[in-house]
């Protein structure tokens, strides 16, 4: 440092050097000494660790040493004569002007300054700047020494970024993060920790909790066990315990904590994380309960439940399956039956057929088979099963349920007879409405016929088509609850009267739902006045909320009603009727059903006359 001061004084002193001496010899000797001193100081300046930069009164460079040139990546010639501001960043120029003004006033100072290197990089420096003054204290320039602090500044910036990063992690982590003293006081907690325990802020939790073991642990012994683990191992991972929230409710937490010790090995504090595992614990409890539940179902189900190998040996059967096949226990059945195809199937090829279906689809549903009991008695069963495969797709076994449907099979035959009786009953019910409302005679039959034709054209299943027809033949059954004078009124109905008529859909549903009709006949009747845009009644259903069968019946009902005379008006022509449903296609009426209805009339010659077949 003494050499640097000598350098600075020497460079400043050179400006004031004047000729002196009593004779030429002394003058030459002085000049020689001066040259020697200058060379010596030049070596000091050029080999100095600090960069040295000298400026004139306009801050144009008059001198730089090799160090500052190397620091900036320029040569001496590239720097000499250049304005200091050209080596600064634009945003730093105002600060440079302020400091330059102080130098002109004779003030020396130290500060940090960014410089722009030749390659565009940033050079951070610590600057010691001193004004150069003449004998009259007039500003002649500035002398400055620059120390490279780029490494330190980069380290400081990296540290700030790291601190910001970990502060962000601390503040925004989902898990609770904390530090606590061995005696149970919280030192710091993050927002997640406070939130998990029901506190408004970390500050509130730290202030409120003075004893972790007493205030937070439901079982205070758990903290003692936890501390023992830390004392023994220095860390405790996955330690699960129950805790109290601020409001007294319970939560499950999983702790991962380490001891932080001083050089002597004394514990300073604990730090770690806490994960709220309440949901997981509840799920585990639910799984346990579910396993118990399904074990209970397995043991007590009325249907047979089984697992069986592709070769035909049972792996497991429940008591119901053993009972269905006449065995005294599941164990007896598993031991006795080694080839179910030949021991239990009346027709062994049916098992091969079922296996082929499962090979192709992966499952079978309601596959009906005649089987033998242990006593060789015959019975009908329905099997729903699926294949269980390994990672390579190889079938390991089949599992499923088996239901004894022997009684149902006998009942199906009886049902055929009952269906015939039901059809007669339905027609009788339809006739009851026509007697009540003679002005609509034949309406339900024609609606049923048209609706059935539309359903068939649309490709509905036979069961769906039959349900539409059945609903159509009795869709106005609810009108028996409407006064006759309203039904036969030869004028437009008042709003109140129409309100009474509108009740017939709900009334019809109430009558039919108790009549044990095939599903969903009652629902079709209930919904046949609903419209796609929600303007219908009684529920104001929209689009897919309305059964497809009801949407079909609605169109048939409108077409027949408009095309037939009523006590208060004449019949509309069929073209007007068809234009009406076409105009409201997609608004009130199902567009696909409208298209098929129009096709029936316009392309296939369908007529509402019940004696005409298209």
FIVEX-831314 format. One line per field, with one value per residue (C-alpha): residue in three letters; x, y, z. Coordinates in steps of 0.001 Angstrom, whole numbers, plus 500000, padded with zeros to 6 digits. Layout:
BEGIN
code (ALA, ...);
c1 (X, ...);
c2 (Y, ...);
c3 (Z, ...);
This chain:
BEGIN
code (UNK, UNK, UNK, UNK, UNK, UNK, UNK, UNK, UNK, UNK, UNK, UNK, UNK, UNK, UNK, UNK, UNK, UNK, UNK, UNK, UNK, UNK, UNK, UNK, UNK, UNK, UNK, UNK, UNK, UNK, UNK, UNK, UNK, UNK, UNK, UNK, UNK, UNK, UNK, UNK, UNK, UNK, UNK, UNK, UNK, UNK, UNK, UNK, UNK, UNK, UNK, UNK, UNK, UNK, UNK, UNK, UNK, UNK, UNK, UNK, UNK, UNK, UNK, UNK, UNK, UNK, UNK, UNK, UNK, UNK, UNK, UNK, UNK, UNK, UNK, UNK, UNK, UNK, UNK, UNK, UNK, UNK, UNK, UNK, UNK, UNK, UNK, UNK, UNK, UNK, UNK, UNK, UNK, UNK, UNK, UNK, UNK, UNK, UNK, UNK, UNK, UNK, UNK, UNK, UNK, UNK, UNK, UNK, UNK, UNK, UNK, UNK, UNK, UNK, UNK, UNK, UNK, UNK, UNK, UNK, UNK, UNK, UNK, UNK, UNK, UNK, UNK, UNK, UNK, UNK, UNK, UNK, UNK, UNK, UNK, UNK, UNK, UNK, UNK, UNK, UNK, UNK, UNK, UNK, UNK, UNK, UNK, UNK, UNK, UNK, UNK, UNK, UNK, UNK, UNK, UNK, UNK, UNK, UNK, UNK, UNK, UNK, UNK, UNK, UNK, UNK, UNK, UNK, UNK, UNK, UNK, UNK, UNK, UNK, UNK, UNK, UNK, UNK, UNK, UNK, UNK, UNK, UNK, UNK, UNK, UNK, UNK, UNK, UNK, UNK, UNK, UNK, UNK, UNK, UNK, UNK, UNK, UNK, UNK, UNK, UNK, UNK, UNK, UNK, UNK, UNK, UNK, UNK, UNK, UNK, UNK, UNK, UNK, UNK, UNK, UNK, UNK, UNK, UNK, UNK, UNK, UNK, UNK, UNK, UNK, UNK, UNK, UNK, UNK, UNK, UNK, UNK, UNK, UNK, UNK, UNK, UNK, UNK, UNK, UNK, UNK, UNK, UNK, UNK, UNK, UNK, UNK, UNK, UNK, UNK, UNK, UNK, UNK, UNK, UNK, UNK, UNK, UNK, UNK, UNK, UNK, UNK, UNK, UNK, UNK, UNK, UNK, UNK, UNK, UNK, UNK, UNK, UNK, UNK, UNK, UNK, UNK, UNK, UNK, UNK, UNK, UNK, UNK, UNK, UNK, UNK, UNK, UNK, UNK, UNK, UNK, UNK, UNK, UNK, UNK, UNK, UNK, UNK, UNK, UNK, UNK, UNK, UNK, UNK, UNK, UNK, UNK, UNK, UNK, UNK, UNK, UNK, UNK, UNK, UNK, UNK, UNK, UNK, UNK, UNK, UNK, UNK, UNK, UNK, UNK, UNK, UNK, UNK, UNK, UNK, UNK, UNK, UNK, UNK, UNK, UNK, UNK, UNK, UNK, UNK, UNK, UNK, UNK, UNK, UNK, UNK, UNK, UNK, UNK, UNK, UNK, UNK, UNK, UNK, UNK, UNK, UNK, UNK, UNK, UNK, UNK, UNK, UNK, UNK, UNK, UNK, UNK, UNK, UNK, UNK, UNK, UNK, UNK, UNK, UNK, UNK, UNK, UNK, UNK, UNK, UNK, UNK, UNK, UNK, UNK, UNK, UNK, UNK, UNK, UNK, UNK, UNK, UNK, UNK, UNK, UNK, UNK, UNK, UNK, UNK, UNK, UNK, UNK, UNK, UNK, UNK, UNK, UNK, UNK, UNK, UNK, UNK, UNK, UNK, UNK, UNK, UNK, UNK, UNK, UNK, UNK, UNK, UNK, UNK, UNK, UNK, UNK, UNK, UNK, UNK, UNK, UNK, UNK, UNK, UNK, UNK, UNK, UNK, UNK, UNK, UNK, UNK, UNK, UNK, UNK, UNK, UNK, UNK, UNK, UNK, UNK, UNK, UNK, UNK, UNK, UNK, UNK, UNK, UNK, UNK, UNK, UNK, UNK, UNK, UNK, UNK, UNK, UNK, UNK, UNK, UNK, UNK, UNK, UNK, UNK, UNK, UNK, UNK, UNK, UNK, UNK, UNK, UNK, UNK, UNK, UNK, UNK, UNK, UNK, UNK, UNK, UNK, UNK, UNK, UNK, UNK, UNK, UNK, UNK, UNK, UNK, UNK, UNK, UNK, UNK, UNK, UNK, UNK, UNK, UNK, UNK, UNK, UNK, UNK, UNK, UNK, UNK, UNK, UNK, UNK, UNK, UNK, UNK, UNK, UNK, UNK, UNK, UNK, UNK, UNK, UNK, UNK, UNK, UNK, UNK, UNK, UNK, UNK, UNK, UNK, UNK, UNK, UNK, UNK, UNK, UNK, UNK, UNK, UNK, UNK, UNK, UNK, UNK, UNK, UNK, UNK, UNK, UNK, UNK, UNK, UNK, UNK, UNK, UNK, UNK, UNK, UNK, UNK, UNK, UNK, UNK, UNK, UNK, UNK, UNK, UNK, UNK, UNK, UNK, UNK, UNK, UNK, UNK, UNK, UNK, UNK, UNK, UNK, UNK, UNK, UNK, UNK, UNK, UNK, UNK, UNK, UNK, UNK, UNK, UNK, UNK, UNK, UNK, UNK, UNK, UNK, UNK, UNK, UNK, UNK, UNK, UNK, UNK, UNK);
c1 (500000, 502973, 504275, 500857, 500842, 504337, 503147, 500192, 502338, 504995, 502506, 500870, 504254, 505453, 503033, 504753, 508369, 510431, 514014, 516433, 520078, 523177, 524841, 524533, 526233, 523855, 520975, 522078, 522503, 519003, 517562, 519271, 517972, 514549, 514656, 515776, 512988, 510456, 511493, 511356, 507905, 506770, 507666, 505733, 502715, 502717, 503072, 500573, 497644, 495246, 494359, 495562, 493732, 494540, 492195, 492435, 489939, 487459, 487875, 489758, 492314, 495894, 497361, 496460, 498629, 498766, 496481, 493488, 494051, 494035, 490978, 489026, 490484, 491825, 495330, 496826, 496294, 492603, 492020, 494288, 492405, 489007, 486334, 485728, 481966, 482477, 483493, 480410, 476887, 474364, 472303, 475426, 476264, 474178, 476055, 479374, 478505, 477689, 480989, 482937, 481395, 482647, 486116, 486119, 485343, 488469, 486796, 488338, 486158, 485807, 482905, 481945, 481645, 480623, 482772, 481979, 484676, 485656, 483845, 480663, 481020, 480732, 483737, 482878, 485511, 486210, 487405, 489651, 489421, 491528, 491396, 494605, 494974, 497588, 499238, 496227, 493943, 492513, 491154, 493538, 492144, 491632, 493737, 491896, 492838, 490523, 490381, 488590, 485716, 483795, 484222, 482900, 479963, 479058, 479206, 477006, 474511, 474504, 473957, 471048, 469519, 470024, 468490, 465559, 465168, 465113, 462979, 460486, 460598, 460120, 457244, 455434, 456057, 453017, 454632, 455123, 458731, 459879, 462650, 462052, 464049, 464670, 462413, 459473, 459267, 458917, 461685, 460329, 457507, 456489, 452971, 452101, 452929, 450700, 447930, 448095, 447569, 444814, 446714, 446303, 450046, 453430, 453748, 450495, 451556, 455006, 453459, 450659, 452588, 454901, 455008, 454858, 454494, 451640, 449779, 450243, 450747, 447570, 449700, 452441, 454527, 454984, 457175, 459274, 459693, 460438, 463191, 464723, 465014, 466703, 469122, 470043, 470212, 470330, 467414, 463862, 462129, 458514, 457546, 453736, 451690, 448386, 448304, 445820, 444882, 444238, 440491, 441034, 440377, 442820, 445198, 447732, 451253, 454419, 457651, 461086, 463463, 467191, 469116, 471312, 474259, 477140, 480809, 480674, 477765, 475125, 471681, 470892, 467534, 465543, 464560, 462483, 459194, 455704, 453348, 449617, 448731, 445214, 443667, 446001, 445238, 441540, 442013, 443947, 441198, 438663, 440613, 440743, 437031, 436433, 438434, 436403, 433258, 434073, 435187, 431821, 430126, 432121, 431181, 427539, 426523, 423506, 425244, 428072, 431500, 434443, 437934, 438720, 441740, 441502, 441889, 438778, 439944, 438470, 440895, 438272, 434520, 432251, 429692, 426841, 428454, 429012, 425411, 424033, 425854, 424838, 428185, 428415, 431313, 433637, 436483, 434511, 433648, 437246, 438547, 435826, 435615, 438777, 437204, 434163, 433394, 432765, 431691, 429305, 428314, 425490, 427007, 430815, 431022, 429249, 432332, 434519, 432109, 432261, 436086, 436207, 434070, 436347, 439457, 437980, 436230, 437835, 434477, 431052, 427845, 424728, 425925, 423213, 424151, 422454, 424612, 424574, 424465, 426465, 423418, 423280, 420103, 419871, 419585, 419962, 422661, 423722, 427464, 429139, 432905, 436102, 439644, 442579, 445827, 449491, 451749, 452195, 448457, 448325, 445118, 445868, 442310, 438692, 436715, 433068, 429669, 427115, 423396, 420909, 418191, 416219, 413231, 413540, 413561, 410299, 408969, 409807, 407358, 404733, 405636, 404780, 401300, 401157, 402296, 399303, 397077, 398888, 398321, 394620, 394642, 396484, 393993, 391204, 392872, 393183, 389489, 388718, 390297, 388369, 385118, 386050, 387119, 385189, 386444, 389881, 388640, 391405, 394014, 396160, 396093, 397205, 399893, 401157, 401315, 403133, 405565, 406370, 407059, 409391, 411254, 411666, 412890, 415446, 416843, 415822, 415923, 412822, 412396, 412627, 410211, 407727, 408058, 407293, 404223, 403010, 403453, 401683, 398558, 398103, 399968, 396786, 395676, 396111, 393167, 390822, 391674, 390579, 386912, 384914, 383447, 386978, 388002, 384885, 384648, 383847, 386041, 389566, 390420, 391097, 394558, 393238, 391482, 394612, 396539, 394245, 394778, 398557, 398394, 397487, 401134, 402009, 398740, 399379, 402851, 401410, 398938, 401412, 404401, 402399, 401225, 404498, 404776, 408074, 410619, 410504, 406856, 405743, 408659, 407852, 404264, 405507, 407813, 405785, 404908, 408517, 410261, 413929, 414139, 412701, 409314, 407380, 405833, 405604, 409365, 410717, 413354, 415775, 417375, 419206, 417368, 414315, 414176, 414610, 411401, 409536, 410955, 409628, 406228, 406002, 406298, 403737, 401359, 401632, 401246, 398153, 396559, 396952, 395838, 392652, 389573, 388807, 385554, 386876, 388534, 388761, 391687, 394744, 395972, 398888, 401199, 400571, 401233, 404501, 405653, 404993, 407273, 409899, 409889, 410497, 413021, 415858, 413912, 410958, 411356, 414196, 415748, 416502, 413022, 411481, 413509, 412311, 408729, 408854, 410414, 407570, 404930, 406686, 408700, 407027, 403384, 402520, 398997, 397465, 394474, 394955, 393775, 396641, 400054, 402989);
c2 (500000, 502274, 501663, 502537, 505827, 506563, 505860, 508171, 510942, 510511, 510748, 513783, 515352, 515044, 517762, 520285, 519386, 522388, 522783, 523660, 523262, 525378, 523919, 521624, 518689, 518735, 519124, 516077, 514092, 515107, 514140, 510774, 510236, 511249, 508721, 505999, 506851, 506976, 503545, 502137, 503569, 502502, 498915, 499226, 500692, 498119, 495174, 496442, 494167, 497127, 498762, 502369, 504855, 508540, 511064, 514701, 517330, 516029, 512455, 511507, 508769, 509937, 506796, 503192, 500426, 496913, 495578, 497760, 497025, 493283, 493583, 495305, 493219, 496241, 497386, 500616, 502342, 501307, 502970, 506038, 509171, 507547, 509074, 507050, 507097, 504979, 502098, 502440, 501084, 503705, 503372, 504144, 507441, 509667, 508267, 508795, 512452, 512954, 511447, 513388, 516596, 515766, 515095, 518542, 519972, 518259, 515339, 511859, 508828, 505054, 503213, 500229, 500642, 498420, 498613, 497153, 494840, 494733, 491388, 492928, 491284, 493057, 493939, 494842, 497008, 498757, 502275, 504626, 507955, 511064, 514446, 515857, 519540, 522120, 524503, 526774, 523778, 523894, 520539, 518969, 515421, 512333, 509439, 506175, 502700, 499811, 496469, 493572, 492377, 490558, 487171, 488516, 490287, 487168, 485150, 487702, 487617, 483812, 483882, 486293, 484115, 481030, 482758, 483902, 480394, 478721, 481478, 480843, 477111, 477815, 480228, 478258, 474633, 472400, 470628, 472314, 473389, 474269, 474692, 473939, 473881, 470641, 471917, 472256, 475851, 476766, 478944, 479328, 477835, 478391, 479385, 475786, 474628, 477326, 476504, 472759, 473459, 476017, 479195, 482430, 483061, 481641, 484460, 483484, 479831, 480644, 482996, 480605, 477313, 477308, 473510, 471297, 468100, 469404, 471570, 469777, 466057, 464125, 461411, 463321, 460128, 460332, 463427, 461599, 458647, 461081, 462818, 459462, 458621, 461948, 461504, 458022, 458511, 462268, 461999, 460700, 459996, 459094, 459402, 459364, 460804, 462517, 466216, 468825, 471709, 475125, 474397, 471107, 468845, 466031, 465578, 462942, 464157, 462539, 464078, 464106, 465867, 466164, 467479, 470553, 470499, 472787, 471812, 470199, 467997, 469807, 469989, 473554, 472896, 470467, 471279, 469380, 468984, 467842, 466411, 466345, 462682, 462881, 462099, 459134, 457780, 458101, 456329, 453532, 453196, 453201, 450457, 448418, 448944, 448133, 444915, 443908, 444944, 442894, 439960, 440172, 440398, 437409, 435326, 436358, 437068, 435227, 434857, 432440, 434079, 432146, 432046, 429187, 428223, 427874, 424106, 423970, 423833, 426186, 428471, 429961, 429776, 431457, 429682, 430650, 428932, 425761, 425891, 426468, 423348, 421272, 421118, 421491, 423959, 425861, 423559, 420443, 421905, 422997, 419536, 417596, 419484, 419077, 419474, 421699, 421192, 417458, 417374, 420334, 421238, 419253, 420194, 420530, 422400, 425336, 425990, 425952, 428444, 430690, 430573, 431568, 434622, 435619, 435082, 437505, 440083, 439547, 438910, 437274, 438645, 436709, 433561, 430977, 427337, 424188, 422544, 419566, 419727, 417406, 415080, 415185, 417258, 419837, 423574, 426715, 429290, 432665, 433437, 436841, 436489, 438130, 436981, 437941, 438174, 438607, 441315, 439308, 438936, 435271, 434310, 433335, 432590, 433636, 435281, 436137, 435527, 432801, 433111, 430249, 431210, 427987, 429742, 432536, 430105, 428596, 432086, 433149, 430639, 431916, 435456, 434699, 433857, 436900, 439140, 438067, 438900, 442222, 443204, 442607, 444653, 447539, 447626, 447654, 450607, 452380, 451817, 453334, 456620, 456616, 456098, 459041, 461185, 459964, 462927, 461260, 457768, 455717, 458367, 456160, 453214, 455383, 457046, 453640, 452396, 455462, 455592, 451898, 452430, 455374, 453349, 450433, 452728, 454223, 450762, 450559, 447139, 445025, 445603, 449392, 449315, 447268, 449673, 452625, 450865, 449840, 453379, 454759, 452646, 454013, 457342, 459278, 456938, 459848, 461641, 459530, 462001, 464978, 466060, 464836, 468292, 469616, 466746, 467113, 470943, 472141, 475239, 476232, 475546, 478288, 478473, 476843, 474090, 473417, 473227, 470409, 468587, 468915, 466897, 463800, 462885, 462803, 461018, 458408, 457787, 457385, 454779, 452840, 452732, 450481, 448247, 446283, 447159, 446559, 449341, 452138, 452326, 454469, 456913, 457209, 458129, 460645, 462362, 462287, 465999, 467111, 469176, 469494, 473170, 472570, 474148, 470920, 469438, 468161, 468374, 470800, 468275, 469101, 467083, 464004, 464275, 463011, 459299, 458584, 456526, 459533, 461821, 459413, 459166, 462972, 463321, 460574, 462182, 465640, 464302, 462239, 464940, 467656, 465364, 464328, 466480, 467672, 468983, 472555, 472381, 470519, 468291, 469849, 468492, 466082, 468462, 471208, 468697, 467484, 471052, 471838, 469086, 469845, 473547, 472664, 469910, 470250, 472896, 470993, 467586, 465092, 465755, 462115, 460970, 463800, 462741, 459153, 460277, 462468, 459580, 457273, 459656, 461175, 458251, 455104, 456195, 455743, 456828, 457273, 455145, 452053, 449823, 450955, 449342, 451065);
c3 (500000, 500759, 497226, 495775, 497743, 496515, 492960, 493363, 494937, 492327, 489441, 491039, 491818, 488278, 487229, 489521, 488743, 487534, 486473, 489279, 490263, 490390, 487290, 484273, 485969, 488835, 486371, 484399, 487565, 488663, 485280, 485470, 488990, 487794, 484959, 487364, 489754, 486928, 485660, 489179, 489777, 486312, 487215, 490463, 488699, 485893, 488274, 490871, 491737, 491500, 488236, 488022, 485850, 485447, 483806, 482798, 483852, 481213, 482360, 479244, 479921, 480211, 481747, 482599, 483964, 482588, 485318, 484412, 480720, 481430, 483659, 480849, 478018, 476088, 475113, 476484, 473155, 473042, 476414, 476246, 475259, 475832, 478079, 481230, 480548, 477421, 479703, 481914, 481605, 480513, 483682, 485784, 484027, 486374, 489374, 487567, 486942, 490634, 491750, 489086, 490416, 493906, 492513, 490856, 494278, 495623, 497392, 497394, 498019, 497730, 496116, 493968, 490204, 487314, 484174, 480775, 479452, 475807, 475417, 476822, 480205, 483526, 485685, 489262, 490973, 494225, 493380, 495394, 493547, 494338, 492619, 491019, 491899, 490965, 493443, 493314, 493988, 490497, 489312, 486803, 486679, 488737, 489914, 490653, 491777, 490781, 492640, 490861, 493101, 490364, 492026, 495311, 493659, 491690, 494885, 496641, 493763, 493767, 497515, 497146, 494456, 496609, 499617, 497466, 496076, 499450, 500918, 498112, 498840, 502538, 501971, 499245, 500181, 500561, 503509, 506830, 507518, 511026, 513548, 517234, 520442, 522351, 525138, 522752, 521564, 517911, 516477, 512970, 510898, 507297, 506139, 505260, 508786, 510258, 507791, 508514, 512213, 511591, 512443, 510506, 510240, 511264, 513786, 515478, 515729, 517128, 519692, 520675, 520958, 523975, 524461, 521381, 523385, 525512, 522982, 519642, 520309, 521056, 522656, 524515, 524729, 520955, 521355, 523914, 521522, 518712, 520714, 521627, 517931, 517266, 520155, 518970, 515198, 514679, 512266, 512337, 509056, 508401, 512065, 512124, 514946, 515647, 516454, 517610, 515366, 516863, 516948, 518779, 515801, 515044, 512139, 511173, 510387, 509091, 510448, 508806, 511199, 511979, 514936, 514392, 516775, 517698, 517417, 520859, 519819, 521816, 520163, 519178, 517583, 515457, 511900, 509427, 507629, 508519, 505922, 506567, 505947, 507355, 503963, 503467, 506919, 506265, 502935, 504642, 507201, 504392, 502589, 505777, 506286, 502616, 502881, 505901, 504074, 500967, 503047, 504740, 501325, 500087, 503077, 503280, 499667, 498312, 494939, 494459, 494155, 492740, 491285, 488922, 486817, 483030, 483562, 485717, 489338, 491913, 493725, 496018, 496453, 498946, 501127, 498779, 495766, 497769, 498964, 495425, 494197, 497221, 499057, 502806, 502723, 500336, 501386, 500397, 497018, 496237, 497189, 495358, 492055, 489962, 486499, 486530, 482817, 483235, 486862, 486967, 483387, 481812, 478438, 478800, 475467, 477112, 479279, 476183, 474611, 477667, 477700, 474024, 474772, 477654, 475496, 472965, 475148, 478530, 480203, 479957, 481406, 482373, 480599, 481281, 481831, 483064, 485745, 488115, 491879, 494096, 494238, 490361, 490410, 487593, 487996, 485876, 486700, 485293, 485268, 485027, 484940, 483699, 483049, 485289, 483304, 484129, 482706, 479490, 478954, 479933, 481739, 485332, 486401, 486019, 488770, 488919, 490379, 489817, 490447, 490691, 488161, 488242, 489741, 487201, 484310, 485548, 486088, 482533, 481172, 483538, 482452, 478857, 479950, 482171, 479292, 477252, 480186, 480625, 477009, 477435, 480642, 478954, 476115, 478677, 480402, 477054, 476400, 479824, 478711, 475433, 477309, 479556, 476572, 473500, 471493, 471280, 470405, 468784, 469596, 471855, 469449, 466535, 468625, 469776, 466205, 464852, 467781, 467342, 463624, 464330, 466994, 464580, 461783, 464183, 464927, 468578, 470207, 470281, 474022, 473581, 470670, 472665, 475598, 473280, 471880, 475328, 476661, 473598, 474079, 477626, 477563, 478435, 481248, 483673, 482058, 484129, 486929, 484771, 484928, 481922, 481260, 480678, 478394, 476250, 476330, 472773, 473132, 474021, 477646, 480169, 481759, 484926, 482962, 480929, 484178, 485296, 482004, 482334, 485554, 483540, 482795, 486494, 487328, 484669, 486096, 489590, 488298, 486168, 488506, 490817, 487984, 487648, 483949, 482125, 482572, 481569, 480481, 483434, 482899, 479174, 480033, 482616, 480089, 476849, 477157, 477847, 475128, 474167, 475129, 478604, 477827, 478395, 481534, 484225, 485050, 482443, 481326, 478501, 475692, 476993, 480315, 478416, 477616, 473905, 474010, 475463, 472746, 470099, 471780, 472005, 468214, 467540, 470064, 468436, 464891, 465709, 467865, 465200, 462378, 464217, 464969, 468479, 469986, 469737, 466239, 462961, 462002, 460403, 457091, 457318, 455421, 457998, 460777, 459244, 458591, 462259, 463579, 460905, 461870, 465532, 464874, 467355, 469297, 470708, 469101, 468753, 465304, 464492, 465467, 463386, 460334, 460597, 461149, 458019, 456091, 457110, 455781, 452784, 451458, 452757, 452499, 456153, 457121, 460547, 459529, 461672, 458802, 456611, 456713, 455025);
